[in-house]
Amino acid sequence: MRGLKKKRRIQIIAVAAVALVVSTAMIGYAMRDGINYFRAPAQVVSDPPRPGEVFRIGGLVEAGTLVRGQGETVSFNVTDGAASIPVSYTGILPDLFGENQGMVGTGEMENGTFVAREILAKHDETYMPKEVIDALKQQGVYEDPSKPAG
């Protein structure tokens, strides 16, 4: 009788371990397209993404580069102070989007241009995504808007 209980316990543990491995693999497979890594423009230049790789890019919209095309198509450059990447986007931009403002875009590189599927802009006068602040600080061009200039 003891041998039967021990055998049943081992079977239950084995089934639970297999179920855990299978569920972890299924979660990883389901999330494979949902994980988008953040890159600053300097990182994109130094280590170009694979063709078709979806990622997020962020920085400041470079002054003088915002061009509105036909319909809802917009092009501009995003910079972190060290590098500048051309961006193309078709869609409606957030209300607070503008030159010298922080932005984060999700998309992929096509022929040297970042083609954005989604554009996010800062939502108040002092907010900027942490990834963008870190990238700008790394390049030495970040100025804290909450501190007075001087």
For each residue, the residues with C-beta under 8 A, 3 or more apart:
1: 4 5
2: 5 6
3: 6 7
4: 1 7 8
5: 1 2 8 9
6: 2 3 9 10
7: 3 4 10 11
8: 4 5 11 12
9: 5 6 12 13
10: 6 7 13 14
11: 7 8 14 15
12: 8 9 15 16
13: 9 10 16 17
14: 10 11 17 18
15: 11 12 18 19
16: 12 13 19 20
17: 13 14 20 21
18: 14 15 21 22
19: 15 16 22 23
20: 16 17 23 24
21: 17 18 24 25
22: 18 19 25 26
23: 19 20 26 27
24: 20 21 27 28
25: 21 22 28 29
26: 22 23 29 30
27: 23 24 30 31
28: 24 25 31 32
29: 25 26 32
30: 26 27 34
31: 27 28 34 35
32: 28 29 35
33: 54
34: 30 31
35: 31 32
36: 54 55 56 106
37: 55 56
38: 55 56 57 58 104 131
39: 43 44 49 55 56 57
40: 43 44 57 58 59 80 82 83 131 132 135 138 139
41: 44 45 57 59 78 79 80 82 83 84 85 135
42: 45 46 80 82 83 135 138 139
43: 39 40 46 47 135
44: 39 40 41 47 48 49 57 83 85 109 114
45: 41 42 48 83 85
46: 42 43 83
47: 43 44
48: 44 45 109
49: 39 44 53 55 108 109
50: 53
51: 109
52: 108
53: 49 50 108 109
54: 33 36 106 107 108 117
55: 36 37 38 39 49 106 107 108
56: 36 37 38 39 104 105 106 131
57: 38 39 40 41 44 78 85 87 104 105 107 114
58: 38 40 78 102 103 104 105 129 131 132 135
59: 40 41 78 79 80 102 103 132 135 136
60: 78 79 80 81 100 101 102 103 132 136
61: 65 66 76 77 78 97 98 99 100 101 103
62: 65 76 77 78 79 84 99
63: 99 100
64: 99
65: 61 62 75 76 77 84 86 99
66: 61 74 75 76 98 99
67: 74 75 76
68: 73 74
69: 73 74 75
70: 73
71: 90
72: 90 91 92
73: 68 69 70 88 89 90
74: 66 67 68 69 88 89 90 93
75: 65 66 67 69 86 87 88 89 113
76: 61 62 65 66 67 86 87 99
77: 61 62 65 84 85 86 87
78: 41 57 58 59 60 61 62 84 85 87 103 105 114
79: 41 59 60 62 82 83 84 85
80: 40 41 42 59 60 83 132 135 136 138 139 141
81: 60 136 139 140 141
82: 40 41 42 79 139
83: 40 41 42 44 45 46 79 80
84: 41 62 65 77 78 79
85: 41 44 45 57 77 78 79 113 114
86: 65 75 76 77 112 113 114
87: 57 75 76 77 78 105 113 114 115 116
88: 73 74 75 113 114 115 116
89: 73 74 75 93 105 107 115 116 119
90: 71 72 73 74
91: 72 118 119
92: 72
93: 74 89 97 119 121
94: 97 119 120 121
95: 121
96: 101 121 122 123 124
97: 61 93 94 101 103 119 121
98: 61 66 101 121
99: 61 62 63 64 65 66 76
100: 60 61 63
101: 60 61 96 97 98 121 122
102: 58 59 60 121 122 127 128 129 132
103: 58 59 60 61 78 97 119 120 121 122 132
104: 38 56 57 58 119 120 129 131 132
105: 56 57 58 78 87 89 114 116 118 119 120
106: 36 54 55 56 116 117 118
107: 54 55 57 89 114 115 116 117 118
108: 49 52 53 54 55 114 115
109: 44 48 49 51 53 112 113 114 115
110: 113 115
111:
112: 86 109
113: 75 85 86 87 88 109 110
114: 44 57 78 85 86 87 88 105 107 108 109
115: 87 88 89 107 108 109 110
116: 87 88 89 105 106 107 119
117: 54 106 107
118: 91 105 106 107
119: 89 91 93 94 97 103 104 105 116
120: 94 103 104 105 129
121: 93 94 95 96 97 98 101 102 103
122: 96 101 102 103 125 127 128 129
123: 96 127
124: 96 127
125: 122 145
126: 145 146
127: 102 122 123 124
128: 102 122 132 133
129: 58 102 104 120 122 132 133
130: 133 134
131: 38 40 56 58 104 134 135
132: 40 58 59 60 80 102 103 104 128 129 135 136
133: 128 129 130 136 137 142
134: 130 131 137 138
135: 40 41 42 43 58 59 80 131 132 138 139
136: 59 60 80 81 132 133 139 141 142
137: 133 134 140 142
138: 40 42 80 134 135
139: 40 42 80 81 82 135 136 142
140: 81 137
141: 80 81 136
142: 133 136 137 139
143: 147 149
144: 147
145: 125 126
146: 126
147: 143 144
148:
149: 143
150:
